[in-house]
Amino acid sequence: MTTREYARPRSRRRTLIVSGIVVVLTLIVGAIAADRIVDSLTEQRIAEGLKSYGETEVDVEGFPVLTQLAAGRLDAVRVTAAKATYEGIEFTNVDAKLFDVPTDSSRPVGTVDAEATIPLTTIDRLAKEKASLPDGMAFDSSASGLVLTGSLLGQDVRIGIDTRAEARRILVSATTLQLGSAQVDLSTLPGFLTSAISDIVIDLETLPAGLELTDIKPADDGLRVSLHGSGVMLR
């Protein structure tokens, strides 16, 4: 038997191995491509479902998406929006991360972590609707944080305020008071005056069930709020 006759079987084996590798790689590439297509379609479907709240960008995270859909839950979904409105409350710069998201919208989302800005105009409206903000008073931003401006006792007034989160409410309290050009000690004012500009409660009871405020920070254009919840129902 010649060397050429030995070489032929080895050559055929190499060809079969290479062909097998090509087939496997083709299947893998095809599976990845199919998964990416399904991923894109799923993101579009979620964005379409959120369209009533505003134009959103949706990113379904995790791989493969096909197995997540088969299990009926997505591992993680990120939703961002320049503007959004939920139950009459306006938000800007929305950035939400949803974990353990069911494909059946009638079931709750496992966990939600989100940040958004409530604009000054919305805070003004909510303070008038949900609290007893005096007529002529309005929220504004300053280098030192959020302030209330308006008039009191016929003079321009500027009130430094502190905000904090409590469950589904924003608590607003006065810290400083400038009446005209004079700084006024809040403790010297009559109770009926201080109660009108302090201890303001803005109720956000229309937030999705299970979602609560965890932090509030003043921003140039409003209040930057952080939210967290488990078992959150998104309508």
TORPA-4810 file (N, C-alpha, C, O; in nm, 3 decimals):
<nodes>
NODE_1_0.087_-0.119_0.000_0.000_0.000_0.000_0.090_0.123_0.000_0.186_0.130_0.076_M
NODE_2_0.058_0.222_-0.085_0.143_0.340_-0.099_0.107_0.446_0.003_0.002_0.441_0.067_T
NODE_3_0.198_0.544_0.016_0.174_0.657_0.107_0.052_0.735_0.064_-0.022_0.788_0.147_T
NODE_4_0.031_0.742_-0.069_-0.086_0.815_-0.120_-0.216_0.752_-0.072_-0.312_0.823_-0.041_R
NODE_5_-0.219_0.617_-0.064_-0.342_0.549_-0.020_-0.370_0.575_0.127_-0.486_0.582_0.167_E
NODE_6_-0.263_0.590_0.212_-0.282_0.625_0.354_-0.334_0.768_0.368_-0.413_0.798_0.457_Y
NODE_7_-0.288_0.857_0.279_-0.322_0.998_0.291_-0.468_1.025_0.261_-0.528_1.118_0.316_A
NODE_8_-0.527_0.943_0.172_-0.666_0.969_0.133_-0.765_0.963_0.249_-0.847_1.054_0.263_R
NODE_9_-0.761_0.857_0.336_-0.855_0.853_0.449_-0.835_0.970_0.545_-0.932_1.027_0.595_P
NODE_10_-0.709_1.006_0.571_-0.684_1.118_0.662_-0.739_1.248_0.604_-0.795_1.330_0.676_R
NODE_11_-0.723_1.265_0.474_-0.774_1.385_0.407_-0.926_1.393_0.417_-0.983_1.499_0.440_S
NODE_12_-0.991_1.274_0.400_-1.138_1.271_0.410_-1.183_1.306_0.553_-1.281_1.376_0.572_R
NODE_13_-1.107_1.253_0.654_-1.144_1.281_0.793_-1.133_1.431_0.822_-1.218_1.490_0.889_R
NODE_14_-1.025_1.492_0.770_-1.007_1.635_0.791_-1.123_1.713_0.727_-1.174_1.809_0.785_R
NODE_15_-1.162_1.670_0.610_-1.272_1.738_0.541_-1.402_1.727_0.620_-1.477_1.824_0.632_T
NODE_16_-1.427_1.607_0.675_-1.548_1.587_0.756_-1.546_1.673_0.882_-1.648_1.731_0.919_L
NODE_17_-1.429_1.681_0.947_-1.417_1.761_1.070_-1.442_1.908_1.039_-1.517_1.976_1.110_I
NODE_18_-1.378_1.957_0.932_-1.396_2.098_0.893_-1.542_2.125_0.859_-1.598_2.228_0.898_V
NODE_19_-1.603_2.032_0.786_-1.745_2.049_0.749_-1.832_2.053_0.874_-1.926_2.133_0.883_S
NODE_20_-1.801_1.965_0.971_-1.878_1.963_1.096_-1.865_2.093_1.172_-1.963_2.145_1.225_G
NODE_21_-1.743_2.146_1.177_-1.720_2.273_1.246_-1.799_2.385_1.179_-1.860_2.469_1.245_I
NODE_22_-1.796_2.386_1.045_-1.869_2.488_0.970_-2.019_2.481_0.999_-2.084_2.583_1.018_V
NODE_23_-2.073_2.358_1.003_-2.215_2.339_1.032_-2.250_2.391_1.171_-2.348_2.462_1.188_V
NODE_24_-2.167_2.354_1.271_-2.192_2.398_1.409_-2.187_2.550_1.419_-2.274_2.612_1.480_V
NODE_25_-2.084_2.610_1.357_-2.071_2.756_1.361_-2.190_2.823_1.293_-2.239_2.926_1.339_L
NODE_26_-2.234_2.764_1.182_-2.350_2.819_1.111_-2.474_2.815_1.199_-2.551_2.911_1.203_T
NODE_27_-2.493_2.703_1.269_-2.608_2.691_1.359_-2.601_2.793_1.473_-2.701_2.853_1.510_L
NODE_28_-2.480_2.811_1.528_-2.462_2.906_1.639_-2.493_3.048_1.592_-2.565_3.123_1.657_I
NODE_29_-2.435_3.084_1.476_-2.458_3.218_1.421_-2.607_3.238_1.391_-2.662_3.345_1.417_V
NODE_30_-2.670_3.135_1.337_-2.813_3.143_1.308_-2.896_3.161_1.434_-2.990_3.239_1.436_G
NODE_31_-2.859_3.088_1.539_-2.932_3.098_1.666_-2.916_3.237_1.727_-3.012_3.295_1.778_A
NODE_32_-2.793_3.290_1.720_-2.768_3.424_1.774_-2.846_3.528_1.694_-2.907_3.619_1.751_I
NODE_33_-2.844_3.514_1.561_-2.917_3.608_1.476_-3.066_3.603_1.505_-3.132_3.707_1.514_A
NODE_34_-3.120_3.482_1.519_-3.262_3.467_1.550_-3.295_3.528_1.685_-3.399_3.593_1.701_A
NODE_35_-3.206_3.508_1.783_-3.229_3.564_1.917_-3.227_3.716_1.913_-3.308_3.781_1.980_D
NODE_36_-3.134_3.773_1.834_-3.127_3.919_1.824_-3.252_3.976_1.758_-3.299_4.084_1.795_R
NODE_37_-3.305_3.904_1.659_-3.429_3.948_1.594_-3.544_3.948_1.694_-3.621_4.043_1.702_I
NODE_38_-3.555_3.839_1.769_-3.661_3.829_1.870_-3.642_3.937_1.976_-3.739_3.997_2.023_V
NODE_39_-3.516_3.962_2.015_-3.484_4.067_2.113_-3.535_4.202_2.064_-3.600_4.276_2.139_D
NODE_40_-3.506_4.235_1.938_-3.549_4.363_1.882_-3.701_4.373_1.876_-3.758_4.477_1.909_S
NODE_41_-3.767_4.265_1.834_-3.913_4.265_1.827_-3.975_4.279_1.966_-4.076_4.347_1.982_L
NODE_42_-3.914_4.216_2.065_-3.964_4.225_2.203_-3.951_4.368_2.255_-4.042_4.419_2.320_T
NODE_43_-3.838_4.432_2.227_-3.818_4.571_2.269_-3.921_4.663_2.204_-3.975_4.752_2.268_E
NODE_44_-3.947_4.640_2.075_-4.047_4.721_2.005_-4.185_4.701_2.065_-4.262_4.797_2.081_Q
NODE_45_-4.217_4.576_2.100_-4.349_4.547_2.157_-4.366_4.614_2.293_-4.473_4.669_2.323_R
NODE_46_-4.261_4.611_2.375_-4.267_4.675_2.507_-4.281_4.827_2.491_-4.362_4.890_2.559_I
NODE_47_-4.202_4.885_2.400_-4.208_5.030_2.376_-4.347_5.071_2.328_-4.398_5.176_2.366_A
NODE_48_-4.407_4.987_2.244_-4.542_5.015_2.194_-4.643_5.012_2.309_-4.735_5.094_2.313_E
NODE_49_-4.624_4.918_2.402_-4.714_4.909_2.516_-4.702_5.026_2.611_-4.796_5.056_2.685_G
NODE_50_-4.586_5.093_2.609_-4.563_5.209_2.697_-4.591_5.342_2.628_-4.571_5.448_2.687_L
NODE_51_-4.636_5.337_2.504_-4.649_5.458_2.424_-4.745_5.560_2.484_-4.728_5.680_2.463_K
NODE_52_-4.845_5.514_2.557_-4.941_5.607_2.617_-4.876_5.694_2.724_-4.930_5.798_2.760_S
NODE_53_-4.760_5.651_2.776_-4.690_5.729_2.878_-4.585_5.822_2.817_-4.542_5.918_2.882_Y
NODE_54_-4.543_5.794_2.695_-4.441_5.876_2.629_-4.355_5.791_2.538_-4.366_5.668_2.536_G
NODE_55_-4.269_5.857_2.462_-4.176_5.787_2.373_-4.062_5.729_2.456_-3.991_5.803_2.524_E
NODE_56_-4.044_5.599_2.449_-3.943_5.533_2.533_-3.840_5.458_2.450_-3.865_5.419_2.336_T
NODE_57_-3.724_5.440_2.510_-3.621_5.352_2.456_-3.615_5.229_2.547_-3.603_5.243_2.669_E
NODE_58_-3.624_5.111_2.488_-3.629_4.987_2.566_-3.510_4.899_2.530_-3.478_4.881_2.413_V
NODE_59_-3.446_4.845_2.632_-3.333_4.755_2.611_-3.355_4.629_2.694_-3.348_4.632_2.817_D
NODE_60_-3.382_4.518_2.626_-3.397_4.389_2.695_-3.258_4.331_2.715_-3.186_4.306_2.619_V
NODE_61_-3.220_4.311_2.840_-3.086_4.264_2.872_-3.086_4.114_2.897_-3.191_4.054_2.922_E
NODE_62_-2.969_4.055_2.889_-2.959_3.910_2.911_-2.965_3.834_2.780_-3.022_3.881_2.681_G
NODE_63_-2.905_3.716_2.779_-2.901_3.631_2.659_-2.906_3.485_2.702_-2.844_3.447_2.801_F
NODE_64_-2.980_3.403_2.629_-3.063_3.437_2.514_-3.203_3.481_2.555_-3.256_3.440_2.658_P
NODE_65_-3.262_3.567_2.472_-3.397_3.616_2.499_-3.501_3.506_2.474_-3.604_3.501_2.542_V
NODE_66_-3.474_3.420_2.376_-3.571_3.315_2.342_-3.604_3.227_2.462_-3.721_3.195_2.485_L
NODE_67_-3.503_3.188_2.538_-3.529_3.102_2.655_-3.602_3.179_2.764_-3.681_3.121_2.839_T
NODE_68_-3.575_3.311_2.775_-3.646_3.392_2.873_-3.795_3.401_2.839_-3.881_3.388_2.926_Q
NODE_69_-3.823_3.422_2.710_-3.963_3.428_2.666_-4.033_3.295_2.688_-4.149_3.290_2.727_L
NODE_70_-3.960_3.187_2.662_-4.018_3.054_2.683_-4.054_3.032_2.830_-4.151_2.963_2.861_A
NODE_71_-3.974_3.092_2.920_-3.999_3.079_3.064_-4.106_3.176_3.112_-4.153_3.165_3.225_A
NODE_72_-4.145_3.270_3.025_-4.251_3.364_3.062_-4.204_3.486_3.139_-4.286_3.563_3.187_G
NODE_73_-4.071_3.504_3.153_-4.019_3.619_3.227_-3.887_3.666_3.164_-3.806_3.585_3.121_R
NODE_74_-3.869_3.797_3.160_-3.744_3.856_3.113_-3.658_3.891_3.233_-3.707_3.946_3.332_L
NODE_75_-3.529_3.860_3.224_-3.439_3.884_3.338_-3.432_4.031_3.376_-3.449_4.065_3.493_D
NODE_76_-3.407_4.117_3.279_-3.391_4.260_3.307_-3.427_4.342_3.185_-3.392_4.307_3.072_A
NODE_77_-3.497_4.452_3.208_-3.536_4.543_3.101_-3.506_4.686_3.147_-3.546_4.726_3.256_V
NODE_78_-3.436_4.761_3.063_-3.410_4.902_3.094_-3.498_4.989_3.006_-3.505_4.970_2.885_R
NODE_79_-3.564_5.086_3.069_-3.653_5.178_2.998_-3.607_5.321_3.026_-3.595_5.361_3.141_V
NODE_80_-3.583_5.398_2.920_-3.547_5.538_2.936_-3.642_5.624_2.853_-3.695_5.580_2.751_T
NODE_81_-3.663_5.747_2.899_-3.751_5.839_2.827_-3.711_5.983_2.860_-3.681_6.015_2.975_A
NODE_82_-3.712_6.068_2.759_-3.685_6.210_2.782_-3.800_6.274_2.859_-3.779_6.358_2.946_A
NODE_83_-3.923_6.232_2.825_-4.043_6.281_2.893_-4.143_6.167_2.906_-4.153_6.081_2.818_K
NODE_84_-4.215_6.166_3.015_-4.319_6.064_3.035_-4.424_6.120_3.130_-4.395_6.205_3.214_A
NODE_85_-4.546_6.071_3.114_-4.656_6.112_3.202_-4.725_5.988_3.254_-4.763_5.900_3.177_T
NODE_86_-4.742_5.982_3.387_-4.811_5.869_3.448_-4.919_5.922_3.541_-4.890_5.992_3.638_Y
NODE_87_-5.043_5.887_3.510_-5.158_5.930_3.591_-5.154_6.081_3.618_-5.178_6.126_3.730_E
NODE_88_-5.124_6.157_3.512_-5.126_6.302_3.523_-5.002_6.365_3.582_-4.995_6.488_3.593_G
NODE_89_-4.903_6.285_3.622_-4.779_6.338_3.678_-4.671_6.334_3.571_-4.641_6.229_3.514_I
NODE_90_-4.611_6.451_3.544_-4.509_6.459_3.440_-4.371_6.426_3.500_-4.339_6.466_3.612_E
NODE_91_-4.292_6.354_3.422_-4.154_6.321_3.459_-4.063_6.350_3.339_-4.106_6.342_3.224_F
NODE_92_-3.938_6.383_3.368_-3.839_6.399_3.262_-3.715_6.317_3.298_-3.696_6.279_3.413_T
NODE_93_-3.632_6.291_3.197_-3.507_6.215_3.217_-3.530_6.087_3.298_-3.466_6.063_3.399_N
NODE_94_-3.622_6.008_3.250_-3.659_5.883_3.318_-3.558_5.773_3.285_-3.521_5.753_3.170_V
NODE_95_-3.516_5.703_3.388_-3.424_5.589_3.370_-3.466_5.480_3.468_-3.443_5.490_3.588_D
NODE_96_-3.529_5.376_3.414_-3.584_5.270_3.499_-3.524_5.135_3.464_-3.505_5.103_3.346_A
NODE_97_-3.496_5.057_3.565_-3.445_4.920_3.546_-3.546_4.824_3.610_-3.576_4.833_3.729_K
NODE_98_-3.598_4.733_3.529_-3.698_4.636_3.573_-3.636_4.497_3.572_-3.575_4.456_3.473_L
NODE_99_-3.653_4.426_3.681_-3.599_4.291_3.693_-3.712_4.190_3.708_-3.815_4.218_3.770_F
NODE_100_-3.691_4.070_3.651_-3.790_3.963_3.661_-3.925_4.013_3.607_-4.024_4.019_3.679_D
NODE_101_-3.924_4.046_3.478_-4.040_4.108_3.414_-4.126_4.000_3.347_-4.077_3.930_3.258_V
NODE_102_-4.252_3.984_3.388_-4.337_3.882_3.328_-4.381_3.922_3.187_-4.402_4.040_3.159_P
NODE_103_-4.395_3.825_3.100_-4.446_3.854_2.966_-4.596_3.877_2.969_-4.653_3.933_2.875_T
NODE_104_-4.661_3.833_3.075_-4.803_3.857_3.097_-4.816_3.985_3.179_-4.781_3.987_3.297_D
NODE_105_-4.867_4.093_3.117_-4.872_4.224_3.183_-4.967_4.230_3.302_-4.967_4.328_3.376_S
NODE_106_-5.049_4.126_3.321_-5.141_4.126_3.435_-5.070_4.082_3.563_-5.128_4.087_3.672_S
NODE_107_-4.943_4.039_3.551_-4.867_3.996_3.668_-4.765_4.102_3.706_-4.721_4.178_3.619_R
NODE_108_-4.726_4.110_3.835_-4.636_4.216_3.880_-4.492_4.194_3.835_-4.447_4.081_3.814_P
NODE_109_-4.420_4.305_3.822_-4.276_4.302_3.794_-4.204_4.271_3.925_-4.239_4.324_4.030_V
NODE_110_-4.103_4.185_3.918_-4.032_4.145_4.040_-3.976_4.261_4.118_-4.009_4.279_4.235_G
NODE_111_-3.891_4.341_4.054_-3.827_4.456_4.120_-3.812_4.570_4.021_-3.784_4.549_3.903_T
NODE_112_-3.830_4.692_4.071_-3.812_4.812_3.990_-3.721_4.910_4.064_-3.744_4.940_4.181_V
NODE_113_-3.618_4.958_3.995_-3.533_5.067_4.044_-3.536_5.176_3.938_-3.505_5.150_3.822_D
NODE_114_-3.572_5.297_3.978_-3.588_5.403_3.879_-3.545_5.538_3.934_-3.544_5.562_4.054_A
NODE_115_-3.509_5.625_3.841_-3.482_5.765_3.871_-3.554_5.850_3.767_-3.565_5.812_3.651_E
NODE_116_-3.603_5.967_3.812_-3.670_6.059_3.720_-3.672_6.197_3.784_-3.656_6.211_3.905_A
NODE_117_-3.692_6.297_3.701_-3.703_6.434_3.750_-3.848_6.479_3.741_-3.912_6.465_3.637_T
NODE_118_-3.900_6.533_3.851_-4.032_6.595_3.850_-4.010_6.745_3.827_-3.951_6.811_3.911_I
NODE_119_-4.057_6.799_3.713_-4.031_6.940_3.681_-4.093_7.036_3.783_-4.188_7.001_3.853_P
NODE_120_-4.037_7.157_3.790_-4.086_7.258_3.884_-4.234_7.289_3.862_-4.309_7.305_3.959_L
NODE_121_-4.276_7.297_3.736_-4.417_7.327_3.708_-4.509_7.219_3.762_-4.619_7.247_3.810_T
NODE_122_-4.464_7.095_3.754_-4.544_6.983_3.807_-4.548_6.987_3.960_-4.652_6.961_4.020_T
NODE_123_-4.434_7.021_4.022_-4.430_7.032_4.168_-4.526_7.142_4.214_-4.598_7.124_4.312_I
NODE_124_-4.525_7.256_4.144_-4.618_7.365_4.178_-4.762_7.316_4.173_-4.840_7.339_4.265_D
NODE_125_-4.796_7.248_4.064_-4.934_7.202_4.047_-4.973_7.101_4.155_-5.081_7.111_4.213_R
NODE_126_-4.885_7.005_4.182_-4.915_6.904_4.282_-4.926_6.966_4.421_-5.010_6.925_4.501_L
NODE_127_-4.839_7.064_4.450_-4.843_7.129_4.582_-4.974_7.204_4.602_-5.025_7.211_4.714_A
NODE_128_-5.028_7.259_4.495_-5.156_7.329_4.505_-5.272_7.231_4.514_-5.369_7.255_4.586_K
NODE_129_-5.262_7.119_4.440_-5.370_7.020_4.440_-5.369_6.933_4.564_-5.475_6.904_4.621_E
NODE_130_-5.249_6.890_4.607_-5.238_6.792_4.714_-5.208_6.854_4.850_-5.222_6.788_4.953_K
NODE_131_-5.167_6.981_4.851_-5.131_7.045_4.978_-5.194_7.185_4.982_-5.284_7.215_4.903_A
NODE_132_-5.148_7.267_5.073_-5.208_7.399_5.091_-5.108_7.509_5.056_-5.092_7.605_5.132_S
NODE_133_-5.041_7.496_4.942_-4.946_7.598_4.900_-5.020_7.728_4.875_-5.114_7.731_4.796_L
NODE_134_-4.979_7.837_4.941_-5.050_7.965_4.926_-5.048_8.015_4.782_-4.953_7.990_4.708_P
NODE_135_-5.155_8.086_4.743_-5.160_8.145_4.609_-5.044_8.243_4.592_-5.008_8.315_4.685_D
NODE_136_-4.987_8.244_4.475_-4.877_8.334_4.446_-4.740_8.278_4.480_-4.639_8.337_4.442_G
NODE_137_-4.736_8.166_4.551_-4.609_8.102_4.583_-4.574_8.000_4.475_-4.662_7.932_4.423_M
NODE_138_-4.447_7.989_4.444_-4.404_7.894_4.341_-4.265_7.841_4.375_-4.185_7.909_4.439_A
NODE_139_-4.238_7.719_4.331_-4.106_7.660_4.352_-4.008_7.710_4.246_-4.045_7.734_4.131_F
NODE_140_-3.884_7.725_4.287_-3.779_7.768_4.195_-3.648_7.702_4.239_-3.638_7.652_4.351_D
NODE_141_-3.550_7.702_4.153_-3.420_7.644_4.188_-3.319_7.755_4.211_-3.328_7.863_4.153_S
NODE_142_-3.222_7.726_4.297_-3.115_7.821_4.325_-2.986_7.743_4.344_-2.986_7.620_4.343_S
NODE_143_-2.876_7.816_4.361_-2.747_7.751_4.380_-2.745_7.666_4.507_-2.672_7.568_4.516_A
NODE_144_-2.826_7.705_4.605_-2.829_7.633_4.732_-2.936_7.524_4.738_-2.947_7.453_4.838_S
NODE_145_-3.015_7.511_4.630_-3.120_7.409_4.629_-3.254_7.468_4.591_-3.261_7.574_4.529_G
NODE_146_-3.360_7.399_4.627_-3.494_7.441_4.592_-3.543_7.551_4.687_-3.514_7.547_4.807_L
NODE_147_-3.617_7.649_4.633_-3.673_7.757_4.714_-3.818_7.781_4.674_-3.861_7.744_4.565_V
NODE_148_-3.891_7.845_4.766_-4.026_7.894_4.737_-4.018_8.044_4.725_-3.959_8.111_4.811_L
NODE_149_-4.076_8.099_4.620_-4.076_8.244_4.603_-4.219_8.294_4.589_-4.307_8.220_4.544_T
NODE_150_-4.242_8.420_4.626_-4.374_8.478_4.616_-4.382_8.604_4.699_-4.284_8.679_4.709_G
NODE_151_-4.497_8.627_4.760_-4.514_8.745_4.845_-4.582_8.705_4.975_-4.664_8.614_4.978_S
NODE_152_-4.546_8.775_5.081_-4.602_8.750_5.214_-4.605_8.883_5.287_-4.505_8.955_5.294_L
NODE_153_-4.722_8.915_5.341_-4.739_9.043_5.412_-4.701_9.161_5.323_-4.647_9.261_5.370_L
NODE_154_-4.731_9.147_5.192_-4.706_9.256_5.099_-4.562_9.272_5.056_-4.528_9.370_4.990_G
NODE_155_-4.476_9.179_5.092_-4.335_9.188_5.055_-4.290_9.062_4.982_-4.346_8.953_4.999_Q
NODE_156_-4.187_9.080_4.899_-4.130_8.963_4.832_-4.072_8.869_4.937_-4.009_8.912_5.034_D
NODE_157_-4.095_8.740_4.917_-4.046_8.641_5.013_-3.970_8.531_4.939_-4.007_8.491_4.828_V
NODE_158_-3.866_8.483_5.002_-3.785_8.375_4.946_-3.759_8.276_5.059_-3.698_8.309_5.160_R
NODE_159_-3.807_8.154_5.040_-3.802_8.054_5.147_-3.712_7.938_5.105_-3.740_7.871_5.005_I
NODE_160_-3.607_7.915_5.179_-3.525_7.796_5.156_-3.597_7.674_5.210_-3.651_7.679_5.320_G
NODE_161_-3.598_7.567_5.134_-3.675_7.450_5.177_-3.591_7.323_5.175_-3.489_7.313_5.107_I
NODE_162_-3.638_7.228_5.252_-3.577_7.095_5.256_-3.683_6.995_5.212_-3.799_7.005_5.253_D
NODE_163_-3.645_6.898_5.131_-3.739_6.796_5.087_-3.689_6.658_5.127_-3.568_6.633_5.127_T
NODE_164_-3.781_6.571_5.161_-3.742_6.433_5.191_-3.853_6.338_5.148_-3.970_6.376_5.138_R
NODE_165_-3.812_6.215_5.124_-3.906_6.113_5.078_-3.961_6.034_5.195_-3.889_5.999_5.288_A
NODE_166_-4.090_6.008_5.188_-4.154_5.922_5.288_-4.257_5.836_5.216_-4.368_5.880_5.187_E
NODE_167_-4.219_5.713_5.188_-4.307_5.618_5.118_-4.348_5.676_4.982_-4.267_5.682_4.890_A
NODE_168_-4.473_5.717_4.969_-4.525_5.769_4.842_-4.555_5.919_4.853_-4.641_5.971_4.783_R
NODE_169_-4.483_5.986_4.943_-4.506_6.129_4.964_-4.375_6.207_4.962_-4.269_6.156_4.999_R
NODE_170_-4.385_6.333_4.918_-4.274_6.427_4.927_-4.305_6.524_5.039_-4.407_6.593_5.035_I
NODE_171_-4.219_6.530_5.140_-4.239_6.620_5.253_-4.151_6.743_5.233_-4.031_6.733_5.212_L
NODE_172_-4.214_6.860_5.239_-4.145_6.987_5.218_-4.150_7.068_5.346_-4.258_7.089_5.402_V
NODE_173_-4.035_7.115_5.393_-4.032_7.198_5.514_-3.941_7.318_5.492_-3.839_7.309_5.424_S
NODE_174_-3.980_7.432_5.551_-3.903_7.556_5.537_-3.781_7.552_5.628_-3.789_7.505_5.742_A
NODE_175_-3.670_7.602_5.578_-3.546_7.608_5.658_-3.499_7.751_5.681_-3.445_7.783_5.787_T
NODE_176_-3.520_7.838_5.582_-3.482_7.979_5.595_-3.592_8.066_5.534_-3.670_8.020_5.451_T
NODE_177_-3.596_8.193_5.577_-3.697_8.286_5.525_-3.635_8.424_5.507_-3.580_8.483_5.600_L
NODE_178_-3.645_8.473_5.384_-3.602_8.610_5.355_-3.725_8.691_5.315_-3.789_8.662_5.214_Q
NODE_179_-3.757_8.792_5.396_-3.873_8.878_5.372_-3.821_9.015_5.329_-3.762_9.087_5.409_L
NODE_180_-3.843_9.049_5.202_-3.780_9.169_5.149_-3.630_9.148_5.146_-3.581_9.054_5.083_G
NODE_181_-3.556_9.234_5.214_-3.411_9.220_5.221_-3.365_9.164_5.355_-3.245_9.149_5.379_S
NODE_182_-3.461_9.133_5.442_-3.427_9.090_5.578_-3.443_8.939_5.595_-3.538_8.880_5.546_A
NODE_183_-3.347_8.879_5.666_-3.358_8.739_5.704_-3.443_8.730_5.831_-3.421_8.803_5.927_Q
NODE_184_-3.541_8.641_5.830_-3.635_8.629_5.941_-3.619_8.492_6.007_-3.612_8.390_5.939_V
NODE_185_-3.615_8.492_6.139_-3.611_8.368_6.215_-3.750_8.304_6.209_-3.848_8.363_6.256_D
NODE_186_-3.758_8.185_6.152_-3.888_8.119_6.137_-3.961_8.101_6.269_-4.084_8.104_6.273_L
NODE_187_-3.887_8.082_6.375_-3.949_8.057_6.506_-4.022_8.180_6.560_-4.101_8.168_6.653_S
NODE_188_-3.994_8.298_6.503_-4.060_8.420_6.552_-4.192_8.448_6.480_-4.266_8.537_6.521_T
NODE_189_-4.221_8.373_6.375_-4.345_8.396_6.300_-4.462_8.326_6.367_-4.445_8.221_6.429_L
NODE_190_-4.583_8.384_6.353_-4.703_8.318_6.406_-4.725_8.182_6.341_-4.688_8.161_6.225_P
NODE_191_-4.785_8.090_6.414_-4.806_7.955_6.364_-4.886_7.949_6.236_-4.858_7.865_6.150_G
NODE_192_-4.987_8.038_6.220_-5.070_8.032_6.100_-4.992_8.069_5.975_-5.028_8.029_5.865_F
NODE_193_-4.882_8.146_5.992_-4.799_8.181_5.877_-4.701_8.069_5.843_-4.686_8.032_5.726_L
NODE_194_-4.636_8.015_5.944_-4.536_7.909_5.918_-4.602_7.782_5.867_-4.542_7.709_5.788_T
NODE_195_-4.724_7.754_5.912_-4.791_7.631_5.867_-4.824_7.637_5.719_-4.836_7.533_5.653_S
NODE_196_-4.838_7.759_5.666_-4.872_7.775_5.525_-4.751_7.754_5.434_-4.766_7.723_5.316_A
NODE_197_-4.630_7.772_5.490_-4.510_7.761_5.407_-4.420_7.646_5.450_-4.314_7.624_5.391_I
NODE_198_-4.461_7.573_5.552_-4.381_7.461_5.597_-4.469_7.338_5.614_-4.592_7.348_5.613_S
NODE_199_-4.406_7.225_5.628_-4.479_7.098_5.645_-4.578_7.073_5.532_-4.689_7.026_5.554_D
NODE_200_-4.535_7.105_5.410_-4.617_7.078_5.292_-4.598_6.932_5.252_-4.485_6.884_5.242_I
NODE_201_-4.707_6.864_5.229_-4.703_6.722_5.190_-4.758_6.707_5.049_-4.873_6.741_5.023_V
NODE_202_-4.674_6.657_4.959_-4.718_6.631_4.822_-4.736_6.480_4.808_-4.640_6.404_4.809_I
NODE_203_-4.860_6.440_4.794_-4.894_6.297_4.790_-4.885_6.244_4.647_-4.943_6.301_4.555_D
NODE_204_-4.812_6.135_4.630_-4.799_6.070_4.499_-4.866_5.933_4.503_-4.807_5.832_4.464_L
NODE_205_-4.990_5.931_4.550_-5.059_5.803_4.566_-5.092_5.736_4.433_-5.128_5.618_4.431_E
NODE_206_-5.079_5.809_4.322_-5.110_5.750_4.192_-4.992_5.673_4.132_-5.004_5.616_4.023_T
NODE_207_-4.879_5.670_4.203_-4.767_5.588_4.155_-4.810_5.442_4.145_-4.901_5.400_4.216_L
NODE_208_-4.746_5.362_4.059_-4.782_5.220_4.049_-4.775_5.150_4.185_-4.686_5.176_4.265_P
NODE_209_-4.871_5.063_4.209_-4.876_4.989_4.336_-4.746_4.914_4.359_-4.697_4.844_4.271_A
NODE_210_-4.690_4.931_4.478_-4.565_4.864_4.513_-4.442_4.950_4.498_-4.334_4.912_4.541_G
NODE_211_-4.457_5.069_4.435_-4.343_5.157_4.410_-4.342_5.271_4.511_-4.445_5.334_4.536_L
NODE_212_-4.225_5.298_4.570_-4.212_5.404_4.670_-4.090_5.490_4.644_-3.994_5.446_4.580_E
NODE_213_-4.094_5.613_4.695_-3.980_5.703_4.688_-3.874_5.661_4.788_-3.906_5.624_4.901_L
NODE_214_-3.749_5.664_4.747_-3.640_5.630_4.839_-3.544_5.747_4.860_-3.473_5.751_4.960_T
NODE_215_-3.543_5.843_4.767_-3.452_5.957_4.782_-3.500_6.072_4.695_-3.564_6.051_4.592_D
NODE_216_-3.469_6.194_4.740_-3.503_6.315_4.664_-3.384_6.409_4.668_-3.326_6.433_4.774_I
NODE_217_-3.348_6.462_4.551_-3.240_6.560_4.544_-3.285_6.677_4.457_-3.347_6.655_4.353_K
NODE_218_-3.254_6.800_4.497_-3.288_6.914_4.412_-3.207_6.912_4.283_-3.090_6.876_4.283_P
NODE_219_-3.271_6.951_4.174_-3.205_6.960_4.044_-3.235_7.097_3.985_-3.323_7.169_4.034_A
NODE_220_-3.164_7.134_3.880_-3.183_7.265_3.819_-3.326_7.284_3.769_-3.379_7.395_3.771_D
NODE_221_-3.387_7.175_3.723_-3.519_7.185_3.662_-3.629_7.119_3.744_-3.740_7.099_3.694_D
NODE_222_-3.600_7.085_3.870_-3.704_7.024_3.953_-3.647_6.941_4.066_-3.547_6.977_4.127_G
NODE_223_-3.712_6.830_4.093_-3.666_6.737_4.196_-3.630_6.604_4.130_-3.711_6.547_4.057_L
NODE_224_-3.510_6.557_4.157_-3.466_6.427_4.106_-3.503_6.323_4.210_-3.452_6.326_4.323_R
NODE_225_-3.591_6.231_4.173_-3.640_6.132_4.269_-3.589_5.993_4.233_-3.575_5.958_4.116_V
NODE_226_-3.563_5.914_4.337_-3.527_5.773_4.320_-3.644_5.690_4.372_-3.703_5.724_4.474_S
NODE_227_-3.675_5.583_4.301_-3.788_5.498_4.338_-3.746_5.352_4.339_-3.659_5.310_4.262_L
NODE_228_-3.808_5.275_4.426_-3.780_5.132_4.435_-3.909_5.060_4.473_-3.993_5.114_4.545_H
NODE_229_-3.923_4.940_4.423_-4.039_4.862_4.460_-4.024_4.716_4.422_-3.949_4.681_4.331_G
NODE_230_-4.096_4.632_4.492_-4.102_4.488_4.461_-4.248_4.450_4.440_-4.337_4.501_4.507_S
NODE_231_-4.270_4.360_4.345_-4.408_4.322_4.314_-4.487_4.440_4.260_-4.600_4.463_4.301_G
NODE_232_-4.426_4.514_4.168_-4.485_4.638_4.116_-4.582_4.607_4.001_-4.547_4.538_3.905_V
NODE_233_-4.702_4.660_4.014_-4.802_4.644_3.908_-4.795_4.763_3.814_-4.821_4.877_3.855_M
NODE_234_-4.760_4.739_3.689_-4.754_4.844_3.588_-4.876_4.831_3.499_-4.893_4.731_3.429_L
NODE_235_-4.960_4.932_3.502_-5.081_4.929_3.421_-5.054_4.981_3.281_-5.144_4.985_3.198_R
</nodes>
